[in-house]
Amino acid sequence: MTVMILERVAPSVRGDLSRWLIEVKAGVFIGRISRLVRDKLWERALKLAEDGTVIQAWTTNTEQGFDLRYSNPKGRIPIRIEDIWLVQVADPDPRRKP
């Protein structure tokens, strides 16, 4: 299973993905595709996304059962610590002191 999430991208990117995956919600695509197709869709989305966010997750044989990659995340930033994916929530006001 592959999941792709697009934010702030051109409609043409969503159109390209809809040929291979099902858009279950605006900007959220899921489907079962080969590794080659997954990699090509990733490259295509990155090429057309400009300043938008692209996240891709897929099932694989890891402790969590999935792996992911991302480009230009905003707000929630995936980070990998000791082969475990976590999400770091970005501070909306970086000038704020703790």
Beta strands, then each sheet from edge to edge (+ up, - down):
strand 1: 2-7
strand 2: 22-25
strand 3: 28-31
strand 4: 53-59
strand 5: 66-71
strand 6: 76-81
strand 7: 84-89
sheet 1: 2+ 3- 1+ 4- 5+
sheet 2: 6+ 7-
end
